[in-house]
Amino acid sequence: MTFTFEVLVTLKPGLADPQGKAVEASLPAMGFANVSGVHVGRHVRLDVEATNEATAAAQVEEVARRLLSNPVIEDFRVLQSATADGAA
C-alpha cells in the first residue's frame, strides 16, 4: 500500500530568517501592510510503499531527521498521511 506524507521543515524559534524577512519587507508595497511574522521553510511530499501506516510513518520520521532537516537549526513536522486511494 502507498502512503503519502508531507514534511514541513522550519527554522528553530529565535533564529534569523532572512528569506522570511525579505518576503515580509515586500508585502506593504504590494498592499499587504497587515501581514507580519513571515517565516519561510520547506515543504516535502513523499509517497512511501509499506505494509501499514505505522511502518511508513516511522520511515518518514527517520528520513526527515537524517536527510530533510538540520537538527541544529531546524525543526520538522510530519503531516497526516493519505493512502493511494485518497483515504486519510
N, CA, C and O atoms as a printed pandas DataFrame, in Angstrom:
     atom_number atom_name residue_name chain_id  residue_number  x_coord  y_coord  z_coord
0              1         N          MET        A               1    0.853   -1.173    0.000
1              2        CA          MET        A               1    0.000    0.000    0.000
2              3         C          MET        A               1    0.901    1.238    0.000
3              4         O          MET        A               1    1.965    1.241    0.619
4              5         N          THR        A               2    0.469    2.279   -0.693
5              6        CA          THR        A               2    1.238    3.513   -0.754
6              7         C          THR        A               2    0.618    4.556    0.176
7              8         O          THR        A               2   -0.591    4.786    0.150
8              9         N          PHE        A               3    1.461    5.183    0.996
9             10        CA          PHE        A               3    1.035    6.228    1.907
10            11         C          PHE        A               3    1.726    7.528    1.521
11            12         O          PHE        A               3    2.899    7.531    1.148
12            13         N          THR        A               4    0.996    8.624    1.613
13            14        CA          THR        A               4    1.551    9.931    1.276
14            15         C          THR        A               4    1.725   10.741    2.550
15            16         O          THR        A               4    0.819   10.829    3.379
16            17         N          PHE        A               5    2.895   11.325    2.689
17            18        CA          PHE        A               5    3.215   12.161    3.837
18            19         C          PHE        A               5    3.712   13.507    3.359
19            20         O          PHE        A               5    4.247   13.629    2.257
20            21         N          GLU        A               6    3.535   14.504    4.182
21            22        CA          GLU        A               6    4.095   15.821    3.935
22            23         C          GLU        A               6    4.943   16.191    5.139
23            24         O          GLU        A               6    4.524   16.025    6.284
24            25         N          VAL        A               7    6.144   16.697    4.868
25            26        CA          VAL        A               7    7.061   17.103    5.927
26            27         C          VAL        A               7    7.284   18.605    5.800
27            28         O          VAL        A               7    7.657   19.092    4.733
28            29         N          LEU        A               8    7.058   19.332    6.881
29            30        CA          LEU        A               8    7.329   20.763    6.929
30            31         C          LEU        A               8    8.609   20.979    7.720
31            32         O          LEU        A               8    8.725   20.537    8.863
32            33         N          VAL        A               9    9.566   21.661    7.104
33            34        CA          VAL        A               9   10.845   21.938    7.749
34            35         C          VAL        A               9   10.938   23.445    7.954
35            36         O          VAL        A               9   10.815   24.212    6.999
36            37         N          THR        A              10   11.154   23.867    9.192
37            38        CA          THR        A              10   11.233   25.291    9.521
38            39         C          THR        A              10   12.438   25.546   10.421
39            40         O          THR        A              10   12.932   24.646   11.100
40            41         N          LEU        A              11   12.895   26.794   10.406
41            42        CA          LEU        A              11   13.975   27.173   11.299
42            43         C          LEU        A              11   13.487   27.121   12.741
43            44         O          LEU        A              11   12.312   27.368   13.012
44            45         N          LYS        A              12   14.374   26.807   13.651
45            46        CA          LYS        A              12   14.014   26.785   15.069
46            47         C          LYS        A              12   13.694   28.212   15.519
47            48         O          LYS        A              12   14.248   29.172   14.983
48            49         N          PRO        A              13   12.801   28.353   16.502
49            50        CA          PRO        A              13   12.450   29.685   17.009
50            51         C          PRO        A              13   13.688   30.438   17.481
51            52         O          PRO        A              13   14.597   29.858   18.076
52            53         N          GLY        A              14   13.706   31.727   17.208
53            54        CA          GLY        A              14   14.793   32.576   17.648
54            55         C          GLY        A              14   15.928   32.725   16.648
55            56         O          GLY        A              14   16.795   33.582   16.821
56            57         N          LEU        A              15   15.935   31.900   15.602
57            58        CA          LEU        A              15   16.982   32.017   14.587
58            59         C          LEU        A              15   16.567   33.024   13.519
59            60         O          LEU        A              15   15.383   33.163   13.213
60            61         N          ALA        A              16   17.541   33.718   12.960
61            62        CA          ALA        A              16   17.267   34.683   11.894
62            63         C          ALA        A              16   16.715   33.963   10.670
63            64         O          ALA        A              16   17.194   32.894   10.293
64            65         N          ASP        A              17   15.706   34.562   10.060
65            66        CA          ASP        A              17   15.074   34.008    8.866
66            67         C          ASP        A              17   15.141   35.065    7.767
67            68         O          ASP        A              17   14.159   35.775    7.550
68            69         N          PRO        A              18   16.273   35.192    7.064
69            70        CA          PRO        A              18   16.411   36.252    6.070
70            71         C          PRO        A              18   15.401   36.166    4.936
71            72         O          PRO        A              18   14.960   37.197    4.428
72            73         N          GLN        A              19   15.026   34.956    4.527
73            74        CA          GLN        A              19   14.018   34.824    3.472
74            75         C          GLN        A              19   12.659   35.327    3.960
75            76         O          GLN        A              19   11.955   36.035    3.239
76            77         N          GLY        A              20   12.301   34.959    5.174
77            78        CA          GLY        A              20   11.043   35.425    5.738
78            79         C          GLY        A              20   11.012   36.936    5.871
79            80         O          GLY        A              20   10.000   37.570    5.571
80            81         N          LYS        A              21   12.121   37.517    6.323
81            82        CA          LYS        A              21   12.200   38.983    6.458
82            83         C          LYS        A              21   12.096   39.666    5.101
83            84         O          LYS        A              21   11.454   40.711    4.996
84            85         N          ALA        A              22   12.713   39.104    4.055
85            86        CA          ALA        A              22   12.632   39.693    2.714
86            87         C          ALA        A              22   11.203   39.668    2.189
87            88         O          ALA        A              22   10.739   40.642    1.595
88            89         N          VAL        A              23   10.512   38.567    2.406
89            90        CA          VAL        A              23    9.109   38.483    1.982
90            91         C          VAL        A              23    8.273   39.485    2.763
91            92         O          VAL        A              23    7.468   40.216    2.186
92            93         N          GLU        A              24    8.467   39.516    4.078
93            94        CA          GLU        A              24    7.707   40.435    4.928
94            95         C          GLU        A              24    7.946   41.887    4.541
95            96         O          GLU        A              24    7.009   42.685    4.545
96            97         N          ALA        A              25    9.186   42.246    4.207
97            98        CA          ALA        A              25    9.503   43.625    3.826
98            99         C          ALA        A              25    8.857   44.012    2.495
99           100         O          ALA        A              25    8.599   45.193    2.261
100          101         N          SER        A              26    8.593   43.048    1.628
101          102        CA          SER        A              26    7.990   43.321    0.322
102          103         C          SER        A              26    6.470   43.460    0.376
103          104         O          SER        A              26    5.873   44.074   -0.508
104          105         N          LEU        A              27    5.855   42.908    1.380
105          106        CA          LEU        A              27    4.394   42.856    1.439
106          107         C          LEU        A              27    3.713   44.227    1.495
107          108         O          LEU        A              27    2.712   44.403    0.801
108          109         N          PRO        A              28    4.183   45.211    2.271
109          110        CA          PRO        A              28    3.489   46.503    2.301
110          111         C          PRO        A              28    3.413   47.174    0.925
111          112         O          PRO        A              28    2.407   47.804    0.601
112          113         N          ALA        A              29    4.451   47.045    0.128
113          114        CA          ALA        A              29    4.436   47.638   -1.217
114          115         C          ALA        A              29    3.409   46.966   -2.117
115          116         O          ALA        A              29    2.994   47.538   -3.126
116          117         N          MET        A              30    3.004   45.772   -1.761
117          118        CA          MET        A              30    2.006   45.036   -2.542
118          119         C          MET        A              30    0.601   45.199   -1.971
119          120         O          MET        A              30   -0.345   44.577   -2.454
120          121         N          GLY        A              31    0.466   46.038   -0.938
121          122        CA          GLY        A              31   -0.844   46.278   -0.355
122          123         C          GLY        A              31   -1.191   45.384    0.813
123          124         O          GLY        A              31   -2.349   45.332    1.227
124          125         N          PHE        A              32   -0.215   44.681    1.351
125          126        CA          PHE        A              32   -0.466   43.780    2.472
126          127         C          PHE        A              32    0.253   44.266    3.727
127          128         O          PHE        A              32    1.079   43.548    4.289
128          129         N          ALA        A              33   -0.053   45.458    4.155
129          130        CA          ALA        A              33    0.612   46.060    5.314
130          131         C          ALA        A              33    0.218   45.382    6.628
131          132         O          ALA        A              33    0.883   45.588    7.643
132          133         N          ASN        A              34   -0.824   44.596    6.631
133          134        CA          ASN        A              34   -1.318   43.959    7.847
134          135         C          ASN        A              34   -0.719   42.579    8.101
135          136         O          ASN        A              34   -1.131   41.900    9.042
136          137         N          VAL        A              35    0.248   42.146    7.282
137          138        CA          VAL        A              35    0.843   40.818    7.430
138          139         C          VAL        A              35    2.200   40.939    8.118
139          140         O          VAL        A              35    3.021   41.776    7.742
140          141         N          SER        A              36    2.429   40.106    9.119
141          142        CA          SER        A              36    3.722   40.107    9.821
142          143         C          SER        A              36    4.054   38.690   10.268
143          144         O          SER        A              36    3.255   37.767   10.108
144          145         N          GLY        A              37    5.233   38.542   10.822
145          146        CA          GLY        A              37    5.635   37.229   11.330
146          147         C          GLY        A              37    5.830   36.198   10.237
147          148         O          GLY        A              37    5.505   35.026   10.431
148          149         N          VAL        A              38    6.354   36.608    9.089
149          150        CA          VAL        A              38    6.524   35.703    7.955
150          151         C          VAL        A              38    7.758   34.822    8.175
151          152         O          VAL        A              38    8.830   35.318    8.519
152          153         N          HIS        A              39    7.596   33.532    7.977
153          154        CA          HIS        A              39    8.693   32.575    8.066
154          155         C          HIS        A              39    8.664   31.704    6.821
155          156         O          HIS        A              39    7.594   31.284    6.382
156          157         N          VAL        A              40    9.807   31.436    6.263
157          158        CA          VAL        A              40    9.915   30.611    5.067
158          159         C          VAL        A              40   10.567   29.289    5.450
159          160         O          VAL        A              40   11.555   29.265    6.184
160          161         N          GLY        A              41   10.018   28.210    4.958
161          162        CA          GLY        A              41   10.569   26.879    5.214
162          163         C          GLY        A              41   10.474   26.031    3.966
163          164         O          GLY        A              41   10.362   26.547    2.854
164          165         N          ARG        A              42   10.519   24.725    4.158
165          166        CA          ARG        A              42   10.408   23.788    3.046
166          167         C          ARG        A              42    9.237   22.850    3.272
167          168         O          ARG        A              42    8.914   22.482    4.401
168          169         N          HIS        A              43    8.619   22.479    2.178
169          170        CA          HIS        A              43    7.515   21.529    2.187
170          171         C          HIS        A              43    7.927   20.369    1.288
171          172         O          HIS        A              43    8.184   20.567    0.100
172          173         N          VAL        A              44    7.992   19.162    1.845
173          174        CA          VAL        A              44    8.412   17.993    1.087
174          175         C          VAL        A              44    7.294   16.966    1.135
175          176         O          VAL        A              44    6.790   16.640    2.210
176          177         N          ARG        A              45    6.902   16.450   -0.036
177          178        CA          ARG        A              45    5.868   15.419   -0.123
178          179         C          ARG        A              45    6.545   14.110   -0.475
179          180         O          ARG        A              45    7.388   14.062   -1.372
180          181         N          LEU        A              46    6.175   13.034    0.237
181          182        CA          LEU        A              46    6.764   11.716   -0.012
182          183         C          LEU        A              46    5.677   10.671   -0.147
183          184         O          LEU        A              46    4.713   10.667    0.619
184          185         N          ASP        A              47    5.829    9.784   -1.117
185          186        CA          ASP        A              47    4.985    8.602   -1.235
186          187         C          ASP        A              47    5.815    7.417   -0.769
187          188         O          ASP        A              47    6.918    7.191   -1.265
188          189         N          VAL        A              48    5.288    6.665    0.181
189          190        CA          VAL        A              48    6.031    5.557    0.775
190          191         C          VAL        A              48    5.242    4.270    0.605
191          192         O          VAL        A              48    4.071    4.191    0.975
192          193         N          GLU        A              49    5.887    3.280    0.048
193          194        CA          GLU        A              49    5.286    1.960   -0.093
194          195         C          GLU        A              49    5.608    1.175    1.172
195          196         O          GLU        A              49    6.776    0.965    1.497
196          197         N          ALA        A              50    4.562    0.738    1.892
197          198        CA          ALA        A              50    4.759   -0.004    3.141
198          199         C          ALA        A              50    3.538   -0.871    3.410
199          200         O          ALA        A              50    2.478   -0.682    2.813
200          201         N          THR        A              51    3.706   -1.825    4.318
201          202        CA          THR        A              51    2.597   -2.730    4.636
202          203         C          THR        A              51    1.544   -2.069    5.516
203          204         O          THR        A              51    0.379   -2.467    5.500
204          205         N          ASN        A              52    1.959   -1.037    6.303
205          206        CA          ASN        A              52    0.983   -0.338    7.138
206          207         C          ASN        A              52    1.451    1.102    7.376
207          208         O          ASN        A              52    2.603    1.448    7.116
208          209         N          GLU        A              53    0.543    1.917    7.870
209          210        CA          GLU        A              53    0.827    3.337    8.062
210          211         C          GLU        A              53    1.898    3.582    9.131
211          212         O          GLU        A              53    2.724    4.482    8.980
212          213         N          ALA        A              54    1.889    2.801   10.194
213          214        CA          ALA        A              54    2.866    2.997   11.263
214          215         C          ALA        A              54    4.291    2.783   10.755
215          216         O          ALA        A              54    5.194    3.543   11.107
216          217         N          THR        A              55    4.495    1.767    9.941
217          218        CA          THR        A              55    5.817    1.498    9.369
218          219         C          THR        A              55    6.232    2.636    8.449
219          220         O          THR        A              55    7.372    3.097    8.498
220          221         N          ALA        A              56    5.305    3.087    7.612
221          222        CA          ALA        A              56    5.597    4.190    6.694
222          223         C          ALA        A              56    5.913    5.465    7.467
223          224         O          ALA        A              56    6.858    6.177    7.125
224          225         N          ALA        A              57    5.141    5.758    8.496
225          226        CA          ALA        A              57    5.353    6.967    9.299
226          227         C          ALA        A              57    6.714    6.941    9.976
227          228         O          ALA        A              57    7.405    7.959   10.022
228          229         N          ALA        A              58    7.102    5.795   10.499
229          230        CA          ALA        A              58    8.403    5.674   11.149
230          231         C          ALA        A              58    9.526    5.917   10.144
231          232         O          ALA        A              58   10.529    6.551   10.475
232          233         N          GLN        A              59    9.364    5.425    8.941
233          234        CA          GLN        A              59   10.371    5.634    7.911
234          235         C          GLN        A              59   10.469    7.111    7.527
235          236         O          GLN        A              59   11.569    7.632    7.342
236          237         N          VAL        A              60    9.333    7.781    7.408
237          238        CA          VAL        A              60    9.331    9.205    7.068
238          239         C          VAL        A              60    9.978   10.017    8.181
239          240         O          VAL        A              60   10.732   10.947    7.897
240          241         N          GLU        A              61    9.707    9.695    9.423
241          242        CA          GLU        A              61   10.354   10.378   10.558
242          243         C          GLU        A              61   11.869   10.265   10.456
243          244         O          GLU        A              61   12.592   11.239   10.665
244          245         N          GLU        A              62   12.339    9.067   10.134
245          246        CA          GLU        A              62   13.779    8.832   10.019
246          247         C          GLU        A              62   14.370    9.628    8.846
247          248         O          GLU        A              62   15.443   10.217    8.978
248          249         N          VAL        A              63   13.683    9.646    7.714
249          250        CA          VAL        A              63   14.144   10.411    6.552
250          251         C          VAL        A              63   14.198   11.895    6.894
251          252         O          VAL        A              63   15.167   12.578    6.561
252          253         N          ALA        A              64   13.162   12.392    7.556
253          254        CA          ALA        A              64   13.115   13.810    7.930
254          255         C          ALA        A              64   14.244   14.153    8.897
255          256         O          ALA        A              64   14.868   15.207    8.773
256          257         N          ARG        A              65   14.502   13.290    9.836
257          258        CA          ARG        A              65   15.532   13.530   10.848
258          259         C          ARG        A              65   16.935   13.454   10.241
259          260         O          ARG        A              65   17.793   14.277   10.564
260          261         N          ARG        A              66   17.176   12.472    9.363
261          262        CA          ARG        A              66   18.530   12.227    8.861
262          263         C          ARG        A              66   18.873   12.985    7.588
263          264         O          ARG        A              66   20.048   13.243    7.328
264          265         N          LEU        A              67   17.858   13.352    6.774
265          266        CA          LEU        A              67   18.156   13.938    5.468
266          267         C          LEU        A              67   17.492   15.285    5.218
267          268         O          LEU        A              67   18.130   16.203    4.704
268          269         N          LEU        A              68   16.224   15.412    5.574
269          270        CA          LEU        A              68   15.461   16.601    5.184
270          271         C          LEU        A              68   15.689   17.807    6.076
271          272         O          LEU        A              68   15.438   18.936    5.655
272          273         N          SER        A              69   16.159   17.597    7.296
273          274        CA          SER        A              69   16.336   18.721    8.215
274          275         C          SER        A              69   17.724   18.694    8.841
275          276         O          SER        A              69   18.372   17.651    8.939
276          277         N          ASN        A              70   18.153   19.874    9.257
277          278        CA          ASN        A              70   19.396   20.017   10.009
278          279         C          ASN        A              70   18.991   20.193   11.471
279          280         O          ASN        A              70   18.498   21.260   11.835
280          281         N          PRO        A              71   19.180   19.192   12.310
281          282        CA          PRO        A              71   18.664   19.255   13.679
282          283         C          PRO        A              71   19.253   20.374   14.533
283          284         O          PRO        A              71   18.687   20.720   15.570
284          285         N          VAL        A              72   20.369   20.938   14.117
285          286        CA          VAL        A              72   20.976   22.025   14.867
286          287         C          VAL        A              72   20.161   23.307   14.726
287          288         O          VAL        A              72   20.018   24.061   15.689
288          289         N          ILE        A              73   19.623   23.559   13.524
289          290        CA          ILE        A              73   18.938   24.830   13.268
290          291         C          ILE        A              73   17.492   24.687   12.814
291          292         O          ILE        A              73   16.787   25.689   12.690
292          293         N          GLU        A              74   17.033   23.457   12.562
293          294        CA          GLU        A              74   15.694   23.287   12.002
294          295         C          GLU        A              74   14.867   22.287   12.806
295          296         O          GLU        A              74   15.390   21.363   13.429
296          297         N          ASP        A              75   13.557   22.511   12.766
297          298        CA          ASP        A              75   12.580   21.566   13.284
298          299         C          ASP        A              75   11.820   21.003   12.088
299          300         O          ASP        A              75   11.813   21.604   11.014
300          301         N          PHE        A              76   11.193   19.869   12.270
301          302        CA          PHE        A              76   10.327   19.335   11.218
302          303         C          PHE        A              76    9.049   18.806   11.832
303          304         O          PHE        A              76    8.982   18.468   13.014
304          305         N          ARG        A              77    8.043   18.748   10.983
305          306        CA          ARG        A              77    6.744   18.212   11.411
306          307         C          ARG        A              77    6.217   17.349   10.280
307          308         O          ARG        A              77    6.188   17.786    9.129
308          309         N          VAL        A              78    5.800   16.130   10.592
309          310        CA          VAL        A              78    5.219   15.234    9.610
310          311         C          VAL        A              78    3.709   15.373    9.691
311          312         O          VAL        A              78    3.119   15.238   10.763
312          313         N          LEU        A              79    3.088   15.642    8.550
313          314        CA          LEU        A              79    1.640   15.812    8.496
314          315         C          LEU        A              79    0.963   14.485    8.182
315          316         O          LEU        A              79    1.584   13.565    7.650
316          317         N          GLN        A              80   -0.308   14.404    8.518
317          318        CA          GLN        A              80   -1.118   13.208    8.327
318          319         C          GLN        A              80   -0.979   12.665    6.914
319          320         O          GLN        A              80   -0.853   13.430    5.958
320          321         N          SER        A              81   -1.002   11.388    6.788
321          322        CA          SER        A              81   -0.830   10.750    5.505
322          323         C          SER        A              81   -2.161   10.402    4.862
323          324         O          SER        A              81   -3.215   10.454    5.495
324          325         N          ALA        A              82   -2.085   10.052    3.605
325          326        CA          ALA        A              82   -3.231    9.530    2.864
326          327         C          ALA        A              82   -2.754    8.291    2.127
327          328         O          ALA        A              82   -1.565    8.162    1.837
328          329         N          THR        A              83   -3.663    7.382    1.824
329          330        CA          THR        A              83   -3.304    6.202    1.032
330          331         C          THR        A              83   -3.429    6.564   -0.440
331          332         O          THR        A              83   -3.938    7.630   -0.785
332          333         N          ALA        A              84   -2.972    5.689   -1.285
333          334        CA          ALA        A              84   -3.026    5.927   -2.726
334          335         C          ALA        A              84   -4.456    6.126   -3.218
335          336         O          ALA        A              84   -4.676    6.810   -4.218
336          337         N          ASP        A              85   -5.434    5.534   -2.524
337          338        CA          ASP        A              85   -6.830    5.706   -2.952
338          339         C          ASP        A              85   -7.466    6.976   -2.388
339          340         O          ASP        A              85   -8.655    7.223   -2.593
340          341         N          GLY        A              86   -6.672    7.780   -1.676
341          342        CA          GLY        A              86   -7.164    9.055   -1.180
342          343         C          GLY        A              86   -7.706    9.032    0.231
343          344         O          GLY        A              86   -8.069   10.082    0.759
344          345         N          ALA        A              87   -7.773    7.879    0.854
345          346        CA          ALA        A              87   -8.280    7.820    2.222
346          347         C          ALA        A              87   -7.254    8.379    3.183
347          348         O          ALA        A              87   -6.053    8.177    3.006
348          349         N          ALA        A              88   -7.725    9.085    4.202
349          350        CA          ALA        A              88   -6.798    9.671    5.194
350          351         C          ALA        A              88   -6.646    8.759    6.380
351          352         O          ALA        A              88   -5.911    9.079    7.314
